[in-house]
Amino acid sequence: MIFVLALAVRLTLLFGFHRYEFSRPEAVKIAISLAQHGAFADPYYIPTGPTAHTAPIYPALIAPFYALLGDSDRADLARFAFNAVIASVGYALLPLLAEALGIGWWTGMLAGLAGSLIPLHHWPECLGLFENTCTGVFLELATLHLLRFLRAGSLAAAGAARAGLLWGLGILLSPTVVVVLAAFPVIAWRKLRPSPRAAVGFAVVFTAALLAVLSPWVFRNWKQELGLCVVRDDLGLELFVSNHDGATAVAEQNFADPYWREVHPHVSLAAATELKSIGERAFERRKLSQAIDWIRTHPRQFAGLTLQRIVRFWFPAMPRFEWAFWAVTVLAAAGWIRMFQRVRFAAIVLAAVLLPYSAVFSVIETSVRYQHPIWWCLVLLACFAGGAGIRPRRIEQP
C-alpha cells in the first residue's frame, strides 16, 4: 500500500503537474557516454575522456534509458520515473525497519504514509540528477541487514561474505556510505561481544569480499591513468568550489555565483579545457592543493563556513517550504530523545547513520539533495515523536 501511494503521488507530480526540469549533471552525462560509446567518460562541458568524477553504479543504472531512447527528453522522463520507483521502495521499507528497530510496526506505517503523501523531497528524490535516492534505499537495506545480523548473532563466513558484497556495492554506489560502514562494526562488537578469533575471522572474510567487489573499479581507474582511486577522484574539486572567498554554505547559492561558473569544468569551457590538457588526475590534485592552501590561510572563514554547512544540512534553505523541512528536523530531534529514553538501541543505530553521514557535508557545500539519503531517518524519528503512543508495546530488540 505504501509503495503504491508513494509512486502514485510522485508520478502524478511528475507527469500530471509537470514538476520536473531537464538538465545534464555529471552523472547523466556519463550515463549518456556509456550508452553511446560504452565509455565511463565525459562528465564536463566538453569531452574530456575517462573519468572517476562519480561512482560507477548509478550512471550504469540509468544508461539503458539513454541507450534505448537516445539523448532525449523521453530518456530523462524514464530516469524520473525510475527514481520515483526507487523512492517509493524506500518509504515502503519503513515498517520493516521500524519493526526491526523495536519501535513498532505502526510507527513505520505512520512514517511510510507521511513520507508517501507529503513529498517534501520530490525534487531531490525524483529527478535523479545523482545517486541520492538510491543511496537512501541502500542505507535502509544496510541498516536492516545489520539488525537482522545482530538478531541472528552468527559470525559465519557466509554472512561475512554477504556483508562484504553488500557494502562493496554500496561504496560503488556512493562512497559517502563508508562513514556509516565505519560506525556499524562498533555497534556489532558492543552488542555481540565476539571472541577475538571469531571477530578476526569475520573481518578477514568481510574485507576479502569487499575488496573483490571494489578491485575491478580500482584497476580500471589505474589503467585509465586516474591514479590509485578507490571510487571517486573529485574530492579536490569539491573542496575547491566549496571553500574560497565568497563561498556560501549552500550549493545552489554557489551555483548562481559567477565565480563557480568560471572554475567548475561542468559549466566552464576554460576549466574543462584546463582539465583536458593536464588530465583529470593532475587537475584534481591542483584543486586539492589550492583548497588546502585556502583553508590553511583562512581558518576563521573555514570554521564559519563549516558551522553554516552543519546548520544548513539539518535546516535546508528551501523556497516556500523551508518551515516544513525545519519542522521535520525539530520533530526528529525530539523523536530521537524520546527514542533514546524508551528504545535506546534503536536510537543508537539511527545516530550511527545520521551523524557520520551528515559530517561529510560539513567540509563541502551542502544541499537538500545531500540530505536525502538520511531523510528516511528523519521521517521515522519525527513520526516516533508524534505517534509512538499508537502502539506502545515494546518489541524485543536485536
N, C-alpha and C positions, 0 to 999 in steps of 0.2 A: 504493500500500500504506500509506504513512504517513497519508494523508488518511483512508482507511477506518478504520485503527486508532484514530487520534485521535478521529474522530467517534463510533465505537462506544463508546469509553471514556467520552466526555463525555455521550452520550445515555443510557448505562447509569446513570451517576451521577445525571443529571437525573431520568430517568423510571423507572429501576429502583429506585434508592435514595432518590429524592425529595430530592436535595441541591440545594435551591433555597429561596428565600424571596420572597414577594411584597412589592413596595414601589413607591413612586411618586416617584422623584427628579425633578429639574427636567427633564431631557431627556425622560423618559417623559411627564410632564405636558404638555410642549409637543407631543409626538407625538400625544397624545390630543386636544389642541386643534386640531391640524392635521386630524385625522381627523373630528372632529365639527363644526368651524366653519370649517375652511380658513384658520385664523389661526395664525401663529407667535407664541403668546402664553400667558400664564397659567401660569408655572412655579412659583408660590408658594402659600402657604397659602390665599389667597383669589384670585379672578380679579383680575389687576392690569393686563391689557391687553397690547399688543405688547411684545416683549422681544428683547434680544440677549444674554440670560444665557448661552446656549450657542451654539456654532457650528451652522450650519443643516443640514449633510448628515445627521448621524446621526438626529436626530428625523424627518427626511424619509424615511429608510430604513425606520424601524420604524413609521411612521404607518399604512401599509397594513394591518398586523396589527390595529390598533385600528379601522380603517375597516371591515374585514371581520368582525371578531369582537366589536366593541364594547369598552367599557371593562370588561374581564373577565379572569378568571384564564386563560382559554383564550388570549387575546391575549398575556398575559405568557409563557405556555408557548411560544408561537410565537416570541416575542422571544428566549427562552433558546435554542431550537433554532437560530435564525438565527445567534446569536453563537457557538454550538458549531461551526457550519459554517465561519464566518469564522476561528475559532481553528484549526481543523483545516487550513484552507488555509495558514495561517501556518507550521505545522510542516511541511507538505508542500513549502514553498518552500525549506527549509533546505539540501537537497542542491544545488539550483540556485545558491543564494547561496555555498555553500562552494566549488563549482566555479569560480564567477566570481571569488571572492576569491583563488583559487590555493592553498587549503588542503586540497583533495582532496574528491572526491565522497563518499568513505566517512566523512569527518568530519561532513559534512552529514547523511548517513544516520543515523549514530550520534546526532547531536543531534535529528534529527526523531523517531527512535524513542524516545529518552529523554523528550522533551517530550510525545510522544503517550501513552506508557504510564505516566508519572509525573505526574499532573495537579496539581501543586502550586498552579497558578494557576487552579484550577477556578472559584472564586467570582468573581474579577475578570474572567475571560475569557468565562464562560458566562452570567452573569446579565444582562449588557447594560444595566447601570444608566446608563452613559455610553458614550462612543465609544472607550474604551481599546483594545478588541480590534481594531476597525477601524483605529485609529491604528497599532498594531503592524504589521499587514499592510501598511499604506501605507508605513511606514518600510522594510520589507523590499523592497517594489517600487521605492521611490525609490533604495535602495542598489543594487539590481540594475540599475536604469536607469543610474545613474552609472557602474557598472563596465562595462556594455556600451557606453556613450557613450565612455568612455576607450579602450576597445579599438578602437572604430571610428575615433576620432581626428578626426571630422568636426565642423566648426563651421557646417554648413549651416543655412540659415534654417528649413527644415522641422524639423530636430532641435531648434532653439531653441524653435520654436512648440510642439512636443510637450512639451518640458520645462516650459515655462511653463504649459501646460494641466494637466499632472500636478501641479505644485506648487500651482497655484491651487486645484485640487480638494482637495489635502492640507490647505491652510490653512483652507479652508471646512469640512473635517472636524474639524481640531484646530489652532488657531493655535500651539500649543506646538512644532509641527514647524518653525516659522520659524527657530529657533536652529540646527537641523540644516541648513536651507537656506543659512544664512549660512556654515557650515563647508565645505560641498561645493564651492563655487566655488574656494576656496583650494586644495583638493586638485586640482581640474581644471586650474587655472592652473599649479601646480607640475609637474604631470605632462605637460601638453601644450605648455607654453611658447608660446602662440599669439602672433602679431603683434598689436600694439595695434589695428590696423584690424579684424582678424578678431574679436578679443575684444569690441570695442565693438559691432560689428555683431550678434554673437550676443547680447550683453546687451540691446541695444535690442529685438530681436525677442522674446527671452525675457520682458522686462518688459512689452512690449505684450500678449503672450498672457496673462501673469499678471494684469494689470490688467483685461483683458477678462473674465476669469473672476470676479474679485473685485468689479468695479464694480456689477453689479446688486444684490448684497447690501449694499454700502455705500450705494447710492442708496435702497434700501428702508429702511435704518436712519435715514437722514437724513429721509426722508419721514415716518417714524413718530415723529419728534421725539426720536430716541435719540442725536442728535449725530453727529459725524463718527467713527463707529465702524466700523473696518475689518472686524472679525469679531465679537468678544465685548466686552461692556462691564462685566464683573463683576470687574475687577481690584481695584477699591476694596473691594468686599465681601470678596473672598478674602483680601486683606491685613489687613482689619479683624478678621475672625474668627480669623486665624492669629497675630496679634501684639497681645497685650493682657495685662494682669495675670492670671496663672493659666492662660495658654495653654500647651499642650504641643506637641511636635513632630508628634504622630500625630493624624491627622484623626479616627479612630474614638474616641480618648480625648476629644477636644474635643466630639464629638457628644454624648457622655454627660454633659457638663458643663451644669448648669442655665443658665449664662451664655449658652452657644451657643444654647440653646432660647429664650432671651429676645430675642436680637438678630438671628437669621437669619430672613429673611422666608419661607423654605421651611417652617418649623415654628412661627413666632411670629406670632400674629394682630396684635400691636401693631406689629411691624416691617413686616409686609405691608401693614397699614393706612397706616403712615407712607409706604411706598414708593408706594402707590396715590395718596395725597393730593398728594405733591410731584412724582411722576413718577420713572421708573427712572433717567433721566439725572442728575437732581439728587440722588437717593438715593445713587447710586454715587459721585458727586463728594463728597458729605458723608462717606461711609465712607472714601474715599481720603484725604481731609484728616485725618480722625481717626486713621487708621492711620499716616500720615506723622508726625503730631504725637507719637504714642506712640513710634514708632521713634526720633525725634529726641531725645526726653526720657528714653528708656530704652536707651541704646546697649549697655550690658553685657548686659541681658536679651535684646535682639535678637540680639546676637552669640552668646549662649549657645543661643538657640532655633535660629539658623542652623546652628550646629555640630551640634546634636542632629538637625535635619532631614536634614543631609547623611549622618550616620551611619545614621539610620533609613530613608533611601531605599535604601541598599545592604544594610542588615541589618534587614528589617522586623520589627515587633512582631506576631508571629502565634501564636495559641494552639496548643499541641501540636506543631506542625511548624516552629517557629521555627528549630530546629537545621538543618533541611533547607534552608531559604532561605539561612541563613548559609553553609552548606557550598557551595551553588552560587556564591555571591558570592566566597568564598575561592578555589574552583577556577577561576572565571572570571578572577580577578586573576592566578593562576598561569598560566592559559592565555594571557592577553594578553602576559605577559612572555615566555613561550616563543614565541608568535607573532611578537612584535617581533624576537626573535633570528633566527627562521627565515624568516618571510614578512612583512617589515616593512611593506610597503604595505598588506596586509590588516589589520594591527594599527592602522595609522593611520586607515583608513577606519572601522573599528568604533569607535575612540576618538572620531571625529568625530560619531558617532551618540550614544554613551554620555554623554560629558562635557557637551556643550551641553544635551542634553535633561534630564539629571539636575540641572543647575544651576538650572533653573526652579523646582524644588521645594526650594530652599534658603531661599527667602524666604516661601513659604506652606506650610501644613501638608502633610505627606506621608502616603501610604497605599500599601499594596501594589498597589492598582489603578493608582496613578500610575506604579509601576514596570513595569507590564505591557507598555506599548509597546516597551520595550527588553529584555524578558525573553528574546526570541529571541537577542539578542546574548549574554546571559549563558549561556544554554544552549549556544550554539555554542562560546563560549570555554571553558566548563567541559569540554565533550567534547574540545576540542582539547588541553586539558591532560592528559586521561586517555587519549586514544585517537589522538593524532596519528601514532603509530608504526604504526598498522594498515596504512596505505598511505603511506609516507614520500616517494613520488615527488613531486618539485616540479612544479607546473603553471605554465606561463607566466603571469606577472602581466599585468594590463592595462597 
